[in-house]
Every structure is written in C-alpha cells, then in structure tokens.
Amino acid sequence: METETARFTRSLPVTAEFSAALDGGARVLLPADWLVAATDVVQSRKAIAEGRYKAVNLAGAAMISAVMNALGARDLPYAFGGDGSVIAFAPAEREIVEKALSALIVFVEEEIGLRLRAAIVPVSRIRADGLEVAVSAVRLSPHLNNYAFAGGGISHAEKLMKAGEFAVAKAEPGSRPDLAGLTCRWTPIRAEGKRIVSLILERGAKANDAEFVAAGRRFLGMLGMGQGSPMPAEGPEVGWPPAGLDLEAHASRGERTFAAMRRKLLFETLLVWLIFKTGLRVGAFQPGKYRKVTGLNTDYRKVQDGLRMTVSFDETELARARAFLDELRDRGIVRYGMCVQDSAVLTCYVPSVTADDHFHFLDGAGGGYAEAASQLR
C-alpha cells in the first residue's frame, strides 16, 4: 500500500537545473501536521579525528536506509549531512519511523561503537518558532531525484534535537533496524592535482534571500560546467578487501555472528572485485555501467537551508573561492564553513544492483561536513 509520504513526494515539483533549486518558486511547504526526523552522531569530530570517518558516515546515512526499508518506499524527502540525516514524513507513518529510529540508536551504539541521537520534530513547532520547511525535488541524475529544503526549518529541527527536545528513546538492547542495502565498498575518492573541499554556505545576517541566491549562483558559476564534482567520469574505484567491510558486516549480519558475516562478505566482495576488474557482465549486472551510474547518483551538492557541497579544487581555484567567500562574509551576505582534505568517502544505499536508482552519499574524509559546520562564521 502506498504511503502518504510517498504520494506527497512524487507530487513535488522537480527542478532540472541545480542552481535553480536555490530559488523559491517551485518549493512546497510541508503540511502543518507533518514531522521532521533528524539524527546526529554525538562527538562526530572526535571520532573523525580518530580515523573513524567511515563509521561516522555510515551511522549518519543509516537513518535513510532504515526508514526507507521500514516504510517499504524510497519516495520521501531526505538529506544526508555527513554525521546525520533528516527526513520529512507524514503523521500516519510516525509509529513506523520512530520504531526504526529507536532500533537504529541501539545498532549504532552496540555495533558501531558511536552514540546517535535522534528526534522527531513537529512542523507545527518549527512554524510556531517563526520558520518553515519548504521542499522541492531536484534532478540528481536521469535515474534519481534529490531534495532541496529551505525556510530555515531543517536547521532549526537539528538545533532542537541537539538541545534534547523531541528526543527518540532508544529501543531494548539487541534491537536492530532493517539496514538491507547499506554498504560502503568503494575506495576513497580523489581528484588528481586537486583537494576535496566540504563546504556549507548559508545566508548572512545582512543579506536578504535574493542577495544570498545571487551569491550562491555566482559561486556555482565559479565551479564551471562540471559544478565541481570530484567523481571520476567513469565512476569510483573498487578495491579488495574494501575498507568498509567490517562496518557492512555489522550492518547486514542479522542473526549471524559478526565473524560469519565478515567471512561471507570477504568472499562476495572478492567476486565483485574480480567482476569489476575484468568488466565481465553477469546476468543483468554491467559493472562499467554501474560505476558510471554511481558517479551520477552521488549527492556531492545539495540545498539545505543554504548550500552544502563536497567538491574538488586545485590550489588556485581554492584560493579564489576563499577570497570570494571571505569578501561576501565580511559584507554579511554569507556565513560559511570549509574543510579541505585529500579525499572523500562514499556511503551507499543499494536496494538492487540491477536497477539504476541506487543512492550514494558523499562526504570529505578529513572532517567533511561536521568540520565545516564547526567553522561556520
């Protein structure tokens, strides 16, 4: 049976050009009785500094796969923020979503060794506090839409969560959400001769919406026709054993022991590595096509109460971008945070390897969005 959230999501206007998602014309306000679910890894910067960036990203993206699997639908407005995610949904789905989040908190603690907080914030509270949640669909690739959020409501929901309001209680020990399809097998993404830059760009105190949109469009124009994507045209590389093998074993083991699931994945990923290396087509699976679609379906840029991007710059481009943003910041047009690193990592949600609608979440490997958020100024 189709969910109310899915019906709403498919009715959203779709923006084909990413820069147009900064404008407000095509957005739809969430109904007053809807809800925003948000998650966040506590002390994520400390975990990243300890080299656990893949664990932080998997915990951050896991809410999206857990909720989609629980609802049996992938049509819902979501955004990945590196160390957490947000999802908007209808009140009829609250019990299902809350149960998935409660189990997810336990999973992250017991299997990943991190602490995840979660909240379900009513849109009515966001609106009462003077903010809105407006959403539109943005064409990510021919196979997939992403979602743009504006109105300040998503950022406000995250602040309320971090303040301890509307908290989701964790489930009983041993509880597990359905995380089928959650993987992290690709090697780190690098761009030859360039640095990977995770950037958060928001409206400054002295700017109106039109001025911020104009500044955002100018910045996107600086990135050129490719809009700064760090993904290779042929898609990411596969290595063996994959660096995220243990995390995937934790996420997918079900009733198996961790050791048994790890052995199973070692064998499976070895076969996958051989298929990608040889380019051999296996049934309906075409490895070359899958890699290219992965690159297309990667959320390296998004609109979430501003711009969030993980892009690649050479040193000259980086210096020019800093000078441009510093000048706008000093004028009060924008506030921004930036993390510069050598590589980025993918966390993936793959319901089926033979379909083209698999999701791929990108974040910098040296701090990413979590570090950029801490530098907002």
N, C-alpha and C positions, 0 to 999 in steps of 0.2 A: 504494500500500500504506500502510495506517495506521501511524503511528509509535507506539512505546511511550509516548513523551511525550504524544501526543495522547490515547491511551486513558486514561492516568492523569489528565490534566487534565479530561477530560469526566466522570470518576468523582468529582471533588471535590464536597463539599457546597457548596451555593450559599446565601449569606446575602442575603436580600432587603433588610434594613434596614442601612444603612451603619454606624450606631453599634454594631450587634451584632457587627460584624467586629472590634471591639476585644476582645471576649470570646474565651475559648479553646476553647469547647465543640465547635465544628464543624471545627476545624483537623485536618489530616492531616500527620503527619511525613513528610518526604521519605525514601525508601529510602536505606540507608547507602551504596549504590554509586552514587547519583546525583551530579550535578555542578551547580555554580552558575557561570555565566558572568557576568562583570562588566566594564564598561567605564567609562572616566573620561577627560574631556578635561583634559590637563595644563595648569595655569595658566589655568583657565577664567575665574577672576575678573578676571585681567588682560585677557583677550580681551573679556569683557563690558564692562569699563571703557572699552575702545577702541571700543565700539559694535557688537561682533560677536555680540550675544546670539542672533540667529537662526542664525548659523553654529554656535555652541556647542550650541544646542538640536537642530539637525539632526544634528550629529555624535553628540550624546547619544542621540537616538532611533534612529539608523541601525542600531544593533545589532539592534533588534527586527525591523525590516523585513528586514534581511539574513538573519537566522536563520530567520524565518518563510518567506521565499522559498526559502532553501536546503533546508529540510525539506519544503516544499510543504504546510505546515499552519499554521494560526493558533491551534490549541489548544495553548498552552504557558503556564506560569505566568511572568509578566513584571512588571516595574515600571520606570517611567521616573523618573529622578531629576534631570532638568534638564541636567546636564553629563555624564550617563552613564545606563546602564540595567543591569538584572540579569535573567537568565533562568535558570530551573531546567530541567534536562533529563536524560533517561535516558542511561546509558553507551553504549548502542547507537548514539546519534546523535553521539558525541563527534567523530569524524573530520569529519563534515559541518559541525558548529558551529565547530570550530577552523579549518577552511579558510575559512569565511565571515569569521570574526574576523580572521584573518591578512590577508585581502584588504581588509577594512574599515580596518585600520590604515593601509595604503598609500593607500587612497582619501582618507581624512581628511587625510593629510599632503600628498598631491600635488594634490588638487582643492580642498580647503577651506583648506589652509594652517594646520592645527592639528595638535597631537600627541595621539594617542589611545593610551592604554594599555589592555590587556585581560588578563584572567586567567581560567582555568578552575580553580575550587577544588573539591576533593572534599568531599562532605558528610561523609565519614569523618573528614577533618581538622578540620572545624568541630566535629563531635561530640567528637573527641578533645580539643579545646580547651575543652570544657565547655559548648558552646552547641548550639542546634538550629535547624533550618529547618522551621517548620510553616507550612502554606499552606491557604487556603480560597478559593473563588471568591466574589466579591461582585457582586451585580447592579448594573451601572452604568446600564443602560437596558433597555427591553424587547428590545433588539437585541444586547446585548453584556455580557459579564462582565469585571470587573477582578479582581485577585488581591491578597489580604492575606497578608503574611508576618509571622511572629512567631518568638520564640525567640532573637533576637539574632544568628542565623547569617548573615543577609544583610549586616548592618553589619560583621560580622567578616570575611566574604569580601572586602568592599570594603577593609578595613584591610590584609588580607594582600596584595591586589592593589597597593595604594599602597606597601607595603613591598617590592615587587618579587618576591613569591613567586608561583609558578604562572603566570608570565607567558607570554602567547601571543606567539610570534615573528612579525614581520611578513613578509608574502609578498614575492615578487620585485617589483621596480619595474614599474609598469604594471598590476599585478593590480587587479581590481575585483570587488566582490561584486555580487549582483543586488539592486538597490535599487528595483525597479519598485514604483510606488505611493507612494513617499516624496515628499511635497510640502509646501509652506509658502506657500499663496497668500492666506490670509485677512489682512485688515488687523488691526492691534493691537486687543486687547480693552480697552475702557474702560467703567467704570461711572459714570454721571453723578453728580457730587457725592460720589464715594467714591474711596478709594485701593485699590490692589491690594496685597494682603499675602501674601507667600510665607512659610509657617510650617512649622517642624519641631519637633515636640513629642515628647520621649522621657521614659522613666521616670527619676526622680531617684534619688540614692544612698540616700535614707532611706525610699523607698516600696516596698511590695510590689506585686505585679501588680494586686490588687484595688483598691488605692488609686489606682494610675495609671489604671486603666479608669474608675473613678468620676470622676476629674478630667477625663479625656478626654470622657466623656459630658456632664459639666457644660459643658465648653467648646463642644461641638457644640450643646447646648441654647441657648447664648447666640447662636448663629448664626441661630436661628429655623427655621421650616419649610422655607425655601429652602436651608438649610445653607450660606449664604454664597456660592453660585455667582456668579461675575462675568459669566457668559454671558447675553446678552440672550435673552428668551423666544423671539424669532423667529430666533435664531442669529446668528453673526458676519456682518460685512460683507465685501463683495468690492470691491477697488479695482483699478485698472489704470494702469500695469503693476504687478503685485504686487511687494512689497518683497523677497520671497524668490525672485524669478525666476532670478537668477544661480546661487543655490545649487541650485535644482531642475535647472537646465541641467547643472551639474556632476554631480549625482546620476544623471541619466537619459540622459546623452549616448551611452553605449555606444561604438560605433565612430565616431560622428560627431565633428566638431570642436566645441569649445565654442561658437564663433560660429554654426555651423549650427544647433545645438540651441537656442541662445538665440533665433534668428530664428523657429524653429518654435514655441517656447513663447510668444513675443510674439503670434503670430497666434492660437494656440489660446486663450490666456488672454483676448485681446480678444473672441473669440467667447463665451467663458464669461461674461465681464463683461456683455456685451450680453444674454445669456440671463437672468442674474440680475436685471439692471435692468428688463427687460421682463416677467419672470415667465413667459416662454414655455416651455411644455412641449415637450421634444424627445424623441420616442420614449418610452422608459420613464423618462427623467430628468425629475423635477419639482423645479425649483430651490427653491421655497418649502419643500417637504418636506425636501430635502437640507440646507438651512440649519438647520431645526429639529432634525433628527436629529444634525447635527454638534454642536449645543449639548448634546443629551442624551448623546452618546457621548464627551464630553470628561472626562478624568481629573483634575478640579480637586481631588480629595481621594483619599487612599489610605492604607492601613495598611502600613507597612514598618518593623517594629521600633519602632513608635510611629505618630504621626500626621504626615502630610505634606499640606499643603493650600495652594492658591492661591485666596484668597477676596477678597471686597470688603467694606470697612468705611467708614462715614463717620467723621469725626473723633471724635465722641462714642463710637461703637462701638469704635474703635481704642483710645481711652484706657481704656475699660472692660476691653477684652481684655488690654491691657498690665498694668493693675493686678491683674487676676485671675491672670495667669500669673506676675507678679513675686511675688505672695504665695505661690503654690504653689512657685515656685523657691526662695524663701527658707526654706521649710519642708522642702526636699529632696524634694518629691513629684514635681517635673518638672524637666527641663532643656529650654530652648527656644532657638531662633534665629529671628529675624524679619527680613524685608526688606520695606520699604514703598516702593512705586513707583507710577507713574501709569498703567501699562498692563501687559498680559500678551500673550504671543505663543503661537500655535498651531503645532505641527509635526504633520503628518498622515501616516497610512498608509492609503491608499485603494486596496485591491485592485480594487474595481469601483465606479463612480459610480452604478450602478443597484441595488446591494444596500445594505442598511441597517447592515452590520456594519463600517463604516469606523471607524478609531481616530483619536483626536485628543488630543495631549499638550500640556498647558498649563503654562507657567512664566512667572514675572514677567519683565518686560523690563528691569528696572533692577538685576539681580543675582540675583533669584529664589532657587531652592533652593541654588545654590552659595554665595551670600552668607549665606543663613540658616544653612547648615551651618557656616560660618566663625564664626558668632556663638553657637553652642551653648554654654550656660553653666548 
